[in-house]
């Protein structure tokens, strides 16, 4: 890997970590678009790379900070994790079978939809 690409990955990881710790986002909202924009990854390559990165306990220290302050519902997190595990399997099977251009558009619509909902929510 070229030094320039490693530095870009480091900056993306740091930005996603900071925003993940502050706002609870990072993997999908920061890392996937950044990999596509700054390193030319395909949608599927960016998603797969972000997912394998999250398999490791990258959020453990941030989650621990929230847990220490009493901002974690452990039972809800375990239920979410179990269903996320199953949903992730089928989602990945589906995403690897559809063309990148369609996947990019679906991803963009989801981001805009979430942003609009949050912006106009009372």
N, C-alpha and C positions, 0 to 999 in steps of 0.2 A: 504494500500500500504506500502511495506517495505521502510525503510529509504534509503537503498542502491538504490532501483529503483527510488525513488524520487530525489536523488542526481544525478543519471545518466540522468534523464529527465531534471533536471535543467541545467546540463552541455550541453546537446544537445540543449536545448532552447537558452542558452546563445551563443553558437557557431553559431547557425543558425541566431540568431538576429544580431550578429556582422557581419557575412558574408552577411546577408540580407541587412543591412544598408550600408555596404561597396560596395558590388558587385551586389545587387539586387537579390540574390538567397537565398534559405533557405528551404522552404517547401518541395519541391520534391528532390532537390539535396542533402541536408544535413539531414533533419529530417527523411525521409522515410528509407534510407539505415541505418542510425544510430539506429532507432528503431528496425530494423530487426537484425542488427549485435550485438548490445549491450544488447537488451532486448528480443530477440527471437520472435518478432512480425511476424505474417504472412504478406505477401504483402498487402492483403486487409485490415488487421487491421492497419498496418502502414499508408496506404493511407487514410483510414477513419479518423484516429486520427489526421493526419496532416491537413486534410481538415477542421475538426471541430475546430481545433486550429485556423485556418486562418479565420473562420467565425467571430471571435471576431476581434476588430480593432487592431490587433497586429502590423501591419505595419504603423499605423497612425503617430506615432512620427517620424519614418524614412521618410515617405512620406512627412511630413510637412517640414522637413529639405530640401528635394529636391525642394519642392514647393517654399519655401522662397528664394532659390537661382535661381529660374527661370527655373528649370529643369523638369517641369511637363507640359505635353500637356493634359489639363483637358478634352477637347472634345474627344481626342483619348482614354483616360482612361475610359470615360463613355461608349463609343462604345464598347471597349474591354470588359468591365465589363458586359454589357448587353448580349453580345454573349457568354462570359465565363459562365454566369449564366445558359443559355440554354444548352450549350455544356457540362457543368459539370454535369447537370442532366442526360443526355443521356450517357455520359462517365461512370458515376457511375453505372447506370443500367447495362451497358455492363460489366464493370470490376468485378461486384459482381457475374456475371454468368459464368465467365471463370475460369479454374483451376489456382491456385496460381503459379505453375511452369511456365506456359505460360506467365502469367502477369509479373513475375519477369524477364523473358527473354526479353520481349518487352520493359520493363522499362530500362533494362541494354543496349539494343541496342540503344534506344533513347538517353541515356546519352552519350554513346560512339560516336554516330553519331554527336551530338551537339558539343562534345569536339573536334572531328576531324575537323568539319567545321570551328570552331573558330580558331583552331590551324593553319590551312593552309590558312585561309582567308587573303587576302592582305590588 
